[in-house]
Amino acid sequence: METGEERPGLAATLRALNVALGRPASLWVKESSARNLRHRDFLAPRAALGAAFAGGRVPSDVVAAVTALGGPGVLAVRGCRQTAAGLEVQLRRCEAFRRLLGPPPGPGPAPLPGPQAAVVLLHCPALRCPGDLTPRRLRPVLLADHLAQLLRAQGVSTFQVPAVTDKRSREVLQQLRVEWPSGSTPSPETLSALKQSLSQCPYATPCERGSGVASPPEDIIYNVHLRSFVEQQGLEGYDPNLGVLLVTEEKLQSLAELQQAVLQGMVSGDPLVLPAGSCCSVVHVVSCEEEFQQQQMDLLWRILDPGASLPLFQKHLVCGPVKVTNPLSPIRASHAWTEVIDILTVAAIRFEMLSTAHRSQVGHSISTKGTKSGAFVMYNCARLATLFDTYQRAVERGTYPPLPPASELNFSCLREEGEWLLLFSYLLPFPEVLQQAAQLPPPRKGLRITANTEAVCKFLIQLSMDFSSYYNRVHILGEPFPHLFDQMFARLQLLGAVRDMFHNALATLHLPPLSQI
């Protein structure tokens, strides 16, 4: 790759294709099936062309503009033709292999800042509940842990609360490779400031202690009228059944931990420094059973600290239910969870929880069978590790020469359809998969947000299926004849990039390659 040549990207190529058509809206579809990729890579469907051009016929100068496509960050076009399906584009595949698998480009321009908040605080109230980590409580924790990794990979400062103080919960999270802070408690000053705000709050009334039967329990200190606040502020998305919140010392302690995490940055021992003009997003990752209680705490925080000193907004990421087939015998952290972890591996549990959209129901039974399990993904990661270990041992014995530099490889040898599928459907879009999975919507009305955190697990599952099909069909390490080395080297370079992609994707799940487990 020439010095300074930019790595091609899917988004940049699609933008260039749209510009070449002269239409503001995207008309192009990226092909993904092996059958269609045999003769085209992008398609502008016939129906879309009919709405954009008179009679659906694309002018010859437009076809010529698409054919001449190229430039920094854009995959070059080999040919463009109009067929019964629409306008079909095929790329210069050898050049695409060279640009994606060759030497890395020089430093490019710094990425433009996106709409993300400068800091994201992930709050998982399930970790405050006493007792064992049941599947219902564990799912939000795994989701928040994965989302934290995705956000950090995109350069977003991310912190997690609450601190995990329960010993058994810490052990289970460690077994599942969940990195979560422990050992921090809110300062007396933060708690005192919240109590002072509560005593001056127009929506709060102190609980009167007396001898009557209607006296409140000893731990309730104030009644806060949430509904009045919601109506006066014109807030949307809250449960209509929210009324009066009975504020206890425990609730204030929880709120103080959140307040301190934002204001003082005592999460994970790292300072939380907000650049001028930035804001902090607080994302409450909760199960559907916890949503009502967290809405109460959300409103209490808004009432006691309206955010005049710190730009702050709260959103709720709600997980769907976990179906338990035998409710009389729920999974417990100290017994069955340990057995499940030992037998089916951490990967199986994480994929079961995270490969389903967070708002959909999942089952608690963990499967290691079939091609859609975490075990299948880890198996294919191990196959790649074995391949390169076998090759390295053969190099040490003198059977094969070492892999030459990428600039000396002949990528025209990569002609098998599975090779283009791995590059075009996985290596090319992978950076954008990570980016989209970490994307949180900007502040807007309403409480709930959605995240595409399941995208990484689904990506790995589909990648494993297509890689397995290719690996079963193609013999990578052939006979040690010099005339076969060019093809073997090009394939090893491709699969080395696939291996690195596996590792990078698994890192967002806190999963090391199988050979390291």
N, C-alpha and C positions, 0 to 999 in steps of 0.2 A: 504494500500500500504506500502510495507516495506520501512524503512528509506533509502533514497538515490536512490530509484528506479526511473528511469527517465520516464517522461510522454511519452507514445508512440506517434509517429508521422507518417504521411502518407509517407513523403519523405524517412525517415529512413527505413520504412518497404519495400518500393519499391526498395531501394538500396540493402537491404539484399536479396530480392527475385531475383534480377538480379545477385548478386554474387553467389547465390545458383545454378543458371542455368549456371554459368560460361561464360556468354556472356557480352561484354562491353555495347552493346546497350540495351535499355529497351524493353522488349518483353511483359510486363504485362499491362493489362487494369484493372483499378478499376471499379467494377460494381457499377451502380447507380440506376438501375430500381428495384422496389420492386419485380417484377417477378423473375429476375435473382438472387437477393439476397436471395431468398428462399433456394438456394442450392449451391451458391458459392459467394465469396467476391472478388477474383482476378482471371483473366483469361489470360493465354498466348495463343493467338489465334492459330488455327491450321495452318494457312498460315505462321505465323511467325516461328512456330516450324519447318515447312517443310524447311525453309531456314536455320535454325540453326542446325538441327540434320538430319542425314541420314534417309531418309524415313519418317521423321517427328516423329519418335519414340523417346521419351525421355528415356535415360538409367535409370535403376532402382536405381543406386546410386545417380543420380541427383534428382530423385523423393524423395529418402530418405533424401537428404540434405535439400530439400524444406520443407519436413514434420518436420524436426528437428529444423526449424527456431525459433529463439527467441533471447533474450538478451535486453540490455538497449535501450530504444527508439523504439523497434521493437515489433509489435504485434505477439503473438505466434500462430503457425499454428496447427489446429486440424487435418486436413487431406488434402491430395493431390492426385488427380487421373487424368488420361488422358481419355478424352471422345472424342466424335465426334467433339465437339466445340474446343477442345484444352486441355491444362493443367489447371485444375481447383483447386483452393485453397479455403478452408473454414477455418476461424479463430476460435480460442477458444473464443467464444463470451462472456461467463460469465466472463472470465479473462479480456477481453477488457473493459467490463462495469466497473469492479472493478478498473482497472488501470486509466481509464479516469474519473470516477465519485467518486472515493475514495479520501482519504486524499491527499492533494497536496504533490508532492515529495519535497525532500530537495533541496537546491540550487545546480544547476548543473554547468557545465563548462560555462564560458562566451562565448557567440556566437562569431564566427569568423567574422571579418569585411568583409562586402560585397563590391561590386564594386561601391557602391554609393559614390557620392562626400560628403566631410565633411559637406558642407553647400549648401543648395538649396535656391536660391532667386526666388520667383514666381512673375512674372511681368504681370499685367493685364491692358494693355493700355486702355481698354474700360472705365475704371473708370476716365480717363482724359477727356472724351468727355462731352461737355456741354449737358444739357437737361436730360430728364427722362430716366430711365433704361428700355429700351425696351427689349423684350425677346432675341433678337439677342445679345444685350450687356450684358444681365444678364447671359446667358449660360456660357461664359468663366469665369465669376466671381464665379459662383457656382462650376464649375469644379476646379478652382484654390483653392478655400476654402476647398473642399473635399480632394484634393490631399495633401494640407498642413497637414490636420489631419492624413491622412494615413502615410505620411512620418514621422511625429513626433512620431506616434505609433511605428515606426521601429527604433527610436532613431536618426533620421536625423534632424539636426538643420535647421529649415525652417523659412523664412521670406517673407513678402509680400509687394509689392509696386504696385501702388503709394498710397500715403495717400488720403483718401476720404475727400474732403473738401465741396462737395455739400450737403446741409442740407437734401434735399429730398432723395438723393441717400442713405445717411446714415440711414434715417428712414426706407427705404425699406429693406436695408441690415439687419438692426436690427430686423425687422419683420420676415425676413427669417433666422434669427439666424446665419448670416454670421459674423464671427469675422474678422474684417479688420482694420488695423491701420488708425489713422486719426491724423491730426494736425502737421505733420513734414514737414519741407521745407528744401531744400538744402542750405548749407551755402554759403555766398558770395565767400568764398575762393575756394570752389569746382567749382563754376560757372566761376570764374576768371581763374582757371587753365585750364578749357576746352577751354575758349576763347584764352588763350595763345597758347595752342596746335593747335587750328584752325588757328591762325595767322602764325604759322610756318609750317603748313601742306603742303607738295608738291602737294597734290591733290585738294587743296582749292584755290580759287581766290576770292578776295574781290569784292563786288558789287560796281561799280562806279556810283556815283550820278551825274546826269547832267540835262540839260534842255530838252534833246530829249524825244520823245514819247516812246522810248524803255527803259527808266529808270526803274529799278526794284521797286517794292513796298517798302515803307519805312521800313517794318519789316524784310526784307530779308537782311542779312549781308554778307553771303558768298555763293558761288557756290562750291559744292564738287563733284568731278568727280568719282562717285562710280564705273562705269564700268571699268575705268582704274585700279582702285585698285583691283577689282575682278580678272581681267585678269592677272595682275602682280603677285598676291598672289596665283593664281591657285585655287581659292575657288570654291566649287561645291554646287549646289542646289539652287542658287539664281535665281530669275526671270530674263530672258534674256532681258526684257524691262527696267531694271534699267539703268539709265543714269546719269543725273546731278541732285543732290539734292539741293534744295533751302533752305539753313539753316536760320532759324529764331531764335529770342530770345526764343520763346516758346519751340522749339525743343531742344535747349541747356538746358533750364530749366528742361525739362523732363529727358534728359540724365544726368544732374547733380544729380537729385534725385536717379537715378540708381547707379551712380558712388559713391555717398555718402553712399548708403545702403551697398554696397560691402566693401568699404574702411574703413568706420567709424562705421558701424553697428548701425545706428540710426533708425532702423526699430523696431517699437513697444517698443521703449525705451530699448531694450536689446542690450548688446554688441555683436558684431559679431567677434568672436575670431577664427582664423583659425590655427589648429595645423600645425606644421612643415611638409612640404611635401604634404599637402592636397590642394584641389582646391575648387573653388566655381562654382557651376552650376547655370547659369541664364536661367530659362525657361520662355519664353514669351508665355503666354496663350492667344491666339487671335482667333477671329472669322475669317472665310475665307475671309470676306470683308476687314479685317484689316491687312491681311498677308503682302501685298505688302508694305504698309507704315511701318510695323514693320521691314521688311527686310532692308528698307532704314536706319532706326534708328540703327539696328544691325551693319550695315557696318560703319555708322558714328562713333559708339562707338569703333569699331575695329581700325578705322583710327586714332582717337584722343587719344586712350589709348590702345596700342597694348598688354598690359598685362605683360610688363616686370617685374613689381613689384609685380604682383599677378597672380597665376595660375587661369585662368578664361576661361570658354567656354560657348557659348550661343547656345540654341536650341529652336525650335518653336513647341509648341503643338497647333495644329490648329483644331478648332471646325467647324463642318459642319454647314450648314445653318439652320435657324429656319423658318419653313414654316408658313407664315401668310395668312390665308384664306381670310381675308378682308383687303387688303393693304390700303384702304381709311380710315380705322379706327384702327390704330395701338394701341397696349396696352400702356398705360401711367402709370408711377409710382404713380402719385398723385390721380388717379381715379380708373381705372379698376383693377390695381394690388392690391390695398387695398381690393377691393371687392372680388377678387379671393382668396386672403389670408384668409379673414374672412370666406368664404363659404367652400372652399375646403381644407384648412389647408396648413401649410408650407410643410408637408410631401408630399402632392400630387404634389406640384410644384417641389420640389427637385427630386422626383423620376421621374417625367416626363422629367426633364432635364438631369439627371445623369444615368438613367438606359439604355440609348442608348450610344453606343460607340461615343466618342467625335468627330470622323471624319465623322459620319453619320448625316443625316438630322433628325430633330425632328419637330413635330408640336407644335404650341403654345397653342392649346386647352388642358385643363387639365381634365383628366378623373378620376372619383372616383369609377367607376364601374369595376366589374370583379376582377379576382385574380391577376392581374399584375400591380396594382396601389399601390401608397404609402398608400392610405387609408386602403387597405386590410392588408398590413403589420402592420400598427399601430393598426388595429382592433385585430389582433391575439396577438400582444404584450399586449393589454389591456385584452384579455381573460386570459393570463397567470397571469397578475396582479390580476384579479378577483379570479382566482383559489386559489392563495396563500393567498389572503385576506380572502376568505371563510374558508380555512383550519385553518388559525390563529384564527379566531373568534370561530371556533368549538373547537380548543384546549383550548381557554380561558373559554369556557362553560363546558369543561370536556368531550366533545363528543369523541374526539380523543386524544391520547397521543402526546407529542411533537415529532418532527422528531429526531430519534436517531443519534448519530455520524455516519459519513460515513463508518467508519471502522467496524461498527456493522451491516451494511445492507446486506441483502441477494439478490445479483444481479442475482442469478439463477432464480428469479421470473420474470425477464424481458424476456418473450418469444414471445410476440406479434411482428409481422414483422415490424410494424411501429416504434417500439422502437429501433430495430437495425438500421433501416433506419435513424432515427434521430441521432444516435450516429456515425454510420459509414460514412454517407454522409454529415454530418454537423459538429458535435462536433470534430471529428477527423481532417478534413482538414481545419477548420476555421482559425487557426493561419497562415497557408500557403496561404489562400485566401487573408488575409490582407497583407501579405508580397509581394505576386505577384502583388496585386493591386497598391502597392506603388513603385514597381520597375521601375526605369527609366533606359533606356539603357545607357551604358558608352559612352564617347566621341568617335565619329567616323565622317567620311566624311558625308557631307550633313547637311541640316538645320533641317528638320522635325524629331520629335520623336513621338512615340505613347505611350500611357499609358492605362492600363487596369482598369481605374477608375470605369467603369460600373460594374465591377465584384461584388462589395459589394451590390449594389442595386439588381442585378440579383440573388445573393446568398440569400438575404433576401426574395425576391419574391418566389423563389423555396422553401425555408425553410417554409414560411408561408403556401404554398399550402400543403406540406407534413405534417406539424404540424396540420393544420386544418383538414385534412383527418383523422389523428390519433385521434385528440381530439373529433371529431364528432362520432367516432366509439367506443372509449374506455371510460368507466366511471371511472374517477380517484378516486374520493372520494366516496368509496362504503359504505356499511352498517358498523356500528361501531362494528364489531365482531373481536376479537383478532386474529382468524385464517386468516383474510384477511389483517391484518396490514402489514405483510412483503411485500406483493406485492404493497400495497398503498405507503409505505415508499420508496421502490425502484423507483417507478414511479415518486414520488415527487422529489426525488433526480435527476433523469434524467431531468425532466421538469424545475427544478431549474437551472440546467446547461444550458438548452435551453434558459430560460429567461435571464440569464446573457449574453449569446451569442447575443441575440437580442439587449440588452442594449449596449454592446460593439460595435456592428456593427453600431447601430444608432448614437452612439457618434461620429463616423467618419463623419457623416452627420450633426452634431450639432443638432440632434433631441433627445429630452428627451423621456423617455417612455410616452405612451399616458396618463397614470394616472397623469402625472405631467404637462400636457399642460393646 
